[in-house]
Amino acid sequence: MRTVGTVPGMRILISGAGIGGLALAQALRRGGLEVAVYERDPSPQTRRQGYRIHIDHDGNEALRACLPPEVLDLAHRTSGDTGDRIAFYTQDLVELSSQVFPDIPASEITNVDRDTFRQSLLTGLDVSFGHTVTGYDLTPSGRVRVALSTSPPTTSPTPSTDGTAASVGRPAFSASSPTSTAASPASVVGGTSSSPGGPASSAGGTASSVGVTASSAGGTASSDGGDGSSGDGSSGGGSFFDEGDLLVGADGVGSAVRRQLAPSATLRDLGLRCLYGRMPLDGATLPPDFGRGFSWVAGANGYGAGFAPVRFRTPAGVPDYLMTTLVAPTGVLGNLDLPSEALQQICLDASATWHPAVRHLFAAADPTSFFPIAIRAGTRITPWSSGQVTLLGDAIHTMPPAGGVGANTALQDAALLAAEILSGKPLPEAVAAYESVMLPRGFDTIDKSIRMIGRMVPQPGARP
Ligand SMILES: Cc1cc2nc3c(=O)[nH]c(=O)nc-3n(C[C@H](O)[C@H](O)[C@H](O)COP(=O)(O)OP(=O)(O)OC[C@H]3O[C@@H](n4cnc5c(N)ncnc54)[C@H](O)[C@@H]3O)c2cc1C
């Protein structure tokens, strides 16, 4: 049995197989720990959370720290060609400012397609898809017991910046209404790491032995990796428990773990809405330099638009594309609970008086690719007492997408938490050390991101 710090055979439970949760799982597994990852989505392909993600220098460092070489290599090979330019334009395509980054080494990742990247991060991990974390409790022996459901939650989806809730017109997240806690019914239906929605993806890797062992209602969890002999949770759903030394809530903007650990946490609606789409790059003509990185067009009519390409270094099964975004105050965009084609039409109407080459980017986009998101941000909170449960990424410091730092910050959290856990410190000290950096950094980054939005997007209330 391994001994890490003062905790022999440490077992870490992760709620959420998004960017931060998967990077953490990779790092801990690489460090020899037993990890169980639970993901609400039935399969890796379920989400509609955006297309291109900009990875910055901090994100690259975190990836190097977390990922085994073969996974890092896969993430790099399936990333986009190096982007080296950020530019700002008027609606008539007059360049206002630009910055070129000529020295980015080819080994650095500058942009990824979210789904392709997630597939890379899944390599070698055995994630339990279709398993929703609903709450937790602390055991008398000082461990943490997480409650899971294999059925989707029946409550309304939390409106979010993560694109998982289709409607953006719902009321803001209320942190004071936990869906359930570990006091849930105790029927044991789990016990394996299989996925009810299909096999856990392991993009080229073999499934590891990060098995999931559900505990019984009595809380006598085994931590031996589980052999899957007690059922797979796929025969009709239910609730069950798992037990570990630490629970990490990496479950994004609507985090169930945060609701219980930090019930005073709230999300602020920034009063902006965003429409994402994508245009196939195959043979497309772009305005000059729009293929080199991120280009922002500031309309004089209350709208702004961003464009950025993903040209895969090696074919990843997804055609090269240009991500398109239209951003405006909520009141300007109005109801967005509309089919994709209608959202595309909003983009065309908004850019009707702009330079035709810009409007063309919306016109040539895939009409089925458009979806709306609400732009929200986490609000700074007083730290909780460190213990057997912690949070990571958007689960605690939800980032607005503008600024392109949310994923990078989640990756930094993963790298730091893994380093602290693997440092040999007693676990409570390791978690406290992580939180003392993660919390101020996360909220400072939100502040910077919001300031950047203020420079890019017209003030709420502007009219076309
Ligand atoms: C459209 C868009 C564009 C963006 N562009 C960028 C960019 O260019 N650069 C950048 O750095 N950031 C960007 N961001 C922000 C970035 O996507 C997030 O900050 C980042 O994904 C956060 O990672 P995470 O691991 O914390 O959460 P997520 O990646 O959101 O993962 C959370 C996971 O937890 C799962 N989950 C939720 N609840 C439960 C539960 N109860 N039980 C089990 N699983 C659960 C979810 O299904 C999800 O898979 C963008 C965001 C959006 C919406």
The ligand as an SDF file (V2000), in Angstrom:
LIG
                    3D

 53 58  0  0  0  0  0  0  0  0999 V2000
  -18.1630   29.6610  -24.7710 C   0  0  0  0  0  0  0  0  0  0  0  0
  -16.9910   29.6910  -23.8340 C   0  0  0  0  0  0  0  0  0  0  0  0
  -15.7100   30.0080  -24.3060 C   0  0  0  0  0  0  0  0  0  0  0  0
  -14.6100   29.9990  -23.4330 C   0  0  0  0  0  0  0  0  0  0  0  0
  -13.3690   30.2740  -23.9070 N   0  0  0  0  0  0  0  0  0  0  0  0
  -12.3050   30.1960  -23.0650 C   0  0  0  0  0  0  0  0  0  0  0  0
  -10.9660   30.4130  -23.5400 C   0  0  0  0  0  0  0  0  0  0  0  0
  -10.7280   30.7100  -24.7070 O   0  0  0  0  0  0  0  0  0  0  0  0
   -9.9270   30.2670  -22.6590 N   0  0  0  0  0  0  0  0  0  0  0  0
  -10.1470   29.9570  -21.3530 C   0  0  0  0  0  0  0  0  0  0  0  0
   -9.1690   29.8490  -20.5890 O   0  0  0  0  0  0  0  0  0  0  0  0
  -11.4120   29.7700  -20.8720 N   0  0  0  0  0  0  0  0  0  0  0  0
  -12.4820   29.8770  -21.6900 C   0  0  0  0  0  0  0  0  0  0  0  0
  -13.7350   29.6890  -21.2180 N   0  0  0  0  0  0  0  0  0  0  0  0
  -13.9330   29.3850  -19.7960 C   0  0  0  0  0  0  0  0  0  0  0  0
  -13.6530   27.9160  -19.5640 C   0  0  0  0  0  0  0  0  0  0  0  0
  -14.3880   27.1200  -20.4540 O   0  0  0  0  0  0  0  0  0  0  0  0
  -14.0040   27.5030  -18.1510 C   0  0  0  0  0  0  0  0  0  0  0  0
  -13.4900   28.4470  -17.2430 O   0  0  0  0  0  0  0  0  0  0  0  0
  -13.4130   26.1280  -17.8690 C   0  0  0  0  0  0  0  0  0  0  0  0
  -14.0540   25.1530  -18.6810 O   0  0  0  0  0  0  0  0  0  0  0  0
  -13.5510   25.7700  -16.4220 C   0  0  0  0  0  0  0  0  0  0  0  0
  -13.0810   24.4540  -16.2450 O   0  0  0  0  0  0  0  0  0  0  0  0
  -13.6580   23.5660  -15.0780 P   0  0  0  0  0  0  0  0  0  0  0  0
  -12.9510   22.2600  -15.1500 O   0  0  0  0  0  0  0  0  0  0  0  0
  -13.6040   24.3340  -13.8170 O   0  0  0  0  0  0  0  0  0  0  0  0
  -15.1940   23.3830  -15.4180 O   0  0  0  0  0  0  0  0  0  0  0  0
  -15.8680   22.7140  -16.6710 P   0  0  0  0  0  0  0  0  0  0  0  0
  -14.9020   22.5730  -17.7900 O   0  0  0  0  0  0  0  0  0  0  0  0
  -17.1300   23.4560  -16.8870 O   0  0  0  0  0  0  0  0  0  0  0  0
  -16.1910   21.2450  -16.1660 O   0  0  0  0  0  0  0  0  0  0  0  0
  -17.1420   20.9770  -15.1520 C   0  0  0  0  0  0  0  0  0  0  0  0
  -17.6040   19.5350  -15.3460 C   0  0  0  0  0  0  0  0  0  0  0  0
  -18.3690   19.1170  -14.2020 O   0  0  0  0  0  0  0  0  0  0  0  0
  -19.5120   18.4020  -14.6460 C   0  0  0  0  0  0  0  0  0  0  0  0
  -20.5200   18.4690  -13.5850 N   0  0  0  0  0  0  0  0  0  0  0  0
  -21.3110   19.5100  -13.2670 C   0  0  0  0  0  0  0  0  0  0  0  0
  -22.0630   19.2170  -12.1920 N   0  0  0  0  0  0  0  0  0  0  0  0
  -21.7460   17.9540  -11.8330 C   0  0  0  0  0  0  0  0  0  0  0  0
  -22.1800   17.0970  -10.7860 C   0  0  0  0  0  0  0  0  0  0  0  0
  -23.0900   17.5010   -9.8890 N   0  0  0  0  0  0  0  0  0  0  0  0
  -21.6600   15.8540  -10.6980 N   0  0  0  0  0  0  0  0  0  0  0  0
  -20.7210   15.4380  -11.5970 C   0  0  0  0  0  0  0  0  0  0  0  0
  -20.2700   16.2140  -12.6200 N   0  0  0  0  0  0  0  0  0  0  0  0
  -20.7740   17.4630  -12.7130 C   0  0  0  0  0  0  0  0  0  0  0  0
  -19.9090   19.1120  -15.9140 C   0  0  0  0  0  0  0  0  0  0  0  0
  -20.7470   18.3040  -16.7220 O   0  0  0  0  0  0  0  0  0  0  0  0
  -18.5310   19.3770  -16.5430 C   0  0  0  0  0  0  0  0  0  0  0  0
  -18.0900   18.3190  -17.3460 O   0  0  0  0  0  0  0  0  0  0  0  0
  -14.8390   29.7110  -22.0720 C   0  0  0  0  0  0  0  0  0  0  0  0
  -16.1230   29.4090  -21.6050 C   0  0  0  0  0  0  0  0  0  0  0  0
  -17.1860   29.4160  -22.4730 C   0  0  0  0  0  0  0  0  0  0  0  0
  -18.5750   29.0890  -21.9530 C   0  0  0  0  0  0  0  0  0  0  0  0
  1  2  1  0
  2  3  1  0
  2 52  2  0
  3  4  2  0
  4  5  1  0
  4 50  1  0
  5  6  2  0
  6  7  1  0
  6 13  1  0
  7  8  2  0
  7  9  1  0
  9 10  1  0
 10 11  2  0
 10 12  1  0
 12 13  2  0
 13 14  1  0
 14 15  1  0
 14 50  1  0
 15 16  1  0
 16 17  1  0
 16 18  1  0
 18 19  1  0
 18 20  1  0
 20 21  1  0
 20 22  1  0
 22 23  1  0
 23 24  1  0
 24 25  2  0
 24 26  1  0
 24 27  1  0
 27 28  1  0
 28 29  2  0
 28 30  1  0
 28 31  1  0
 31 32  1  0
 32 33  1  0
 33 34  1  0
 33 48  1  0
 34 35  1  0
 35 36  1  0
 35 46  1  0
 36 37  1  0
 36 45  1  0
 37 38  2  0
 38 39  1  0
 39 40  1  0
 39 45  2  0
 40 41  1  0
 40 42  2  0
 42 43  1  0
 43 44  2  0
 44 45  1  0
 46 47  1  0
 46 48  1  0
 48 49  1  0
 50 51  2  0
 51 52  1  0
 52 53  1  0
M  END
$$$$
